[in-house]
Amino acid sequence: MFAKYTPRILLAAILLMAAGSAMAEVNLRWDFGDTLTIAPGETSRLAVLIDDAINFRTIEVTVEYDTTIVRSLGGGTGSLFTDSGFFIFDGFEEEPGSWHGFAIVMGAGDFVTGPGELLFWEIEGLANGSSPIISIEILLYNEASPPVIIPDVFLDDGTIIVYDPLSATSETPPAKRTMKVAPNPFNPRTRISFDLEQDSHARLTVFDMRGRQIAQLYDGPAGEMLTVDWDGTDTAGRSQPGGVYFFQLETNTGIARCKGLLVK
């Protein structure tokens, strides 16, 4: 979707290998936890936070969401950057169903230190339903000169539930289809399990970071719970490289997604 960032992603991969594994995993998080419930027409400010006391100069976040449930109203730089007193270069870009934001400390030798607020995203609820917020790309660069990407930085996915409590057509908020990937990270096999609101036809497919379909793991009837294994191969049985993969579940009531990390 963000083809113009392909060279940057390649550079990030090279820097990631150069950085090694000296730094522990860094987990960013949404300020609302894993689920936020709002009403149609209601707006909300979602913040991406870091809890680790580490130095860095740059943050980039790209997420995907359901445009039939949520409308993006733009975003801004978090207080960790704006309160630093440094010159910040930032930007926010929109594609249908995708939001990308970044902030960079521009002064030579300058950097910010967590914990704090990195970016914020403003949204509006459109219609009753559930929209997954899927992290597509998370990049964090350290304070070195030139800056080096910090390895193993993750932002957990979230869910926005839009629900009108006064709606005559719904007595309870729409239930969320629960998907789990375990183990995660994995090598070479993982199990995808999901709970459904009711018996349904289900199709489970795997996509890579470029949005290419790698394999279709299941296509058929499903009860309230189903588990499917994936051995890290494509439809032709070819082993896939290490990296992030997305599992998409399509049912009679909608689409749910989650991600897994294949480690090699």
N, C-alpha and C positions, 0 to 999 in steps of 0.2 A: 504494500500500500504506500509506504514511504520509500519509493525506489531511489529518490535523490539522496537518501542517506546510506546507500549501499557502500560507498567507499569508506564512510565513517565506521560502519559496522565491521568492515574488513580490518581497518586500522585498530579498532577496539579489540578484535580477536588476537591480532599480533601483539598488542600491548599486554593483553591478558596473559599470554604465554610467557612474556618477558617478566611479568610481575611475580610469577611463581605462586607458591602457596603459603607465604610467610604470614599473611594476615588472615584472621579468622573470618568466618562468614558474617556478613552485615545484613541485618533484616530491617528494612523500612516497613512502615505500617501506615494505614489510614487512621485518622483520628476517630472515626466512627466505629472502629472494630471491624467485624466481618459483614455486618448487615445494617443498613440504614433504611428506615421506613418514613416516607413523606406522602403527602396528599397530592392529587393532580392540581397543578397550578402553584404549588408551594415550591419555593426555592431553598437551596441549601448550599453551604460552603464546605467542601471536603478538603482536608489538608493531608499532605504526605509528610510524615514525621520520621526523624532519625533519633534513636535513643543512645547510640554509641558515641563515646567521647573520642572521635577521630577527626583528623584534619583533612580538608578537601577543598577543591576550587570549583568543581563543576558537578551539576546534577542534571540528568536528562531522564524524562519519564514519558513513555508512550503507552496508552491504555486504549482498549476497545470497549464499546458499550452498545446497547440496543437503542437505536434512534426512535423506535416506536414507543418506548417507555420513558426515555429520558432525553431532555434537550440540554445541550451544552451552552453555557452562557459566557464562556471564556475562563481565564485564570489569571494568576499573578504569582509573584515571587514571595516566598515565605519570609517570616520575620527574622529567621537566622541570617539571611542575606541582607534584608533591608535595614536591619538594626546594626549591621557590622560597621557602617561608616565607609566601606570600600565602594569603588565604582563597580557597578554590576551591569553586565550585558545579559539581557534575558529575551525570551520570545515564546510565543504560543501559537500553535498552528492547528487548524481543524481540517479533517477529512471526514466524509460521511461515516459515522460510527467510530471515529478514532480521534483522540486528543493527544497532542504532543507539547510538552513544556520543558524549558531548560533555563538555567541560570548559571552564569560564569563570573567569578571574581577576576577582574581584569588587571589589577595592579601587580607588578612584578614582585614576587615573594609574598604576596598577600594570600590569605586563605581564611576560611571560617572553620569553626570547631563545633561538632555536635555536643550534646543533643539540641534539638530544636525543630522548627517548622521549615521545610524545604520549599514546597510549592503549594498553592491551593487551586482548587477547581470549583467553579460555580455551576450548578445544574438546576434544572426545573423539572418537576414531575409532569408527564404528559397524560398518561392513561394507566388505569389499573393493570398491574403486571409486575414482573420481576426481571430486572436487567443485571446480568453479571458484569462486573468491572474487571476486565482481564488485562493483566500486565504483559505487554508485548516486548518492551525493551526498557531496561533500567541500567543506566550508566552513571558511575560515580568516579571522578578523577581526583587523585591526591594532590598534594601541594608541591610535588617535585617540579623541577624545571629541566626539560618539558614535563608536564603532568602525565602520570601513568594511570591507566585504569585500575581501580581497586577490584580485585576478583571476588566472585561469590557474593554479589549484592542482589538481594531479592526484595520484591514488594508483593505481599500476599494479595491474592484476588479478593474482591469484595462483591457484595450484592446490594443493589438498590431496589427496594420494594415500594412501588407506588400503589397506594390504596386509599380509597375514599370511604371513610367509616359511615358516611350517610347514604352511600349508594344502595339503592333498593335491590340491585342485582347481585350483591355480594354481602354475606353476613360476617365473613372472616377474611383476613388478608390472604392473597393468593399464596399457596404453599410453594416452597422452593424445592426444586428437584435437587437432591443431595448427591454429589459425586465425590468419590474419594479415590486417590491413587496411592497405593501402598505396596511395597516400600517406595519412598520418594525422598531423595534421589534413588535410582535403581541401576543395576547391571547384573545380568542382561535382561531380567524379566520383572514385570510389575503386574499388579492386578487392579483393574478399574471396577469399582462397585458403585451402584447407584440405586436410590430409592425413588419410586414413582408414586404419585398421588393415587393412581388407579391402574388397572391392567391397560396396556397400550402397545402399539407397534413401536419398536425402538430401532434406531440405526446409530451405531457408534463408529466413528471414523477418527483417524489420526492425521494431524497436519504438522508440517515443520514450521520453522520460523519465517519461511518465505511464503507461507500460505498454501503450499502444495500438499495435496492429499497423498499420504504415504501408504495407508492401508485402511480397509474397511474391516472392523473387527467383529461386528454383529449387525444383522439386519433381519428382524423377525419379531414375533410376539414376546412381550415381557410382562411379568407379574409385578408385584410391588417391589421386588428386589431382584437384581441380576448382577452377576460378577463375570467379568471377561478378562482373560490374561493377554498381555502383549509381550512378545519376546524380542522387541527391538528390530524387527525386520519389516520390509515393505511387502506389497502384494506378491511380488515375485520371489520372496524368500531371501532377499539380499539384506545383509546386516547394515543398519543405519549408523552414521557417526554419532558421537556424543553431542549432546546439546539439549535445548528445550523443545519439547513437543506438546502439542495441544490436542486434547481429546474432546470431541464434540458429540453430544448426545441429542438426537432429534426424536421427539415423540409427538403424539397427537396434540399435546398441549403447548408445545414450544421447543426451545433449544436451550441447552445448558452446556457450559464448557469448563474445563479445568486443565491444568498443565502439569507436566512431569519433567524431570531432569534425568536424561540418560547419561551416565558417567562412564567414560572409557579412558 
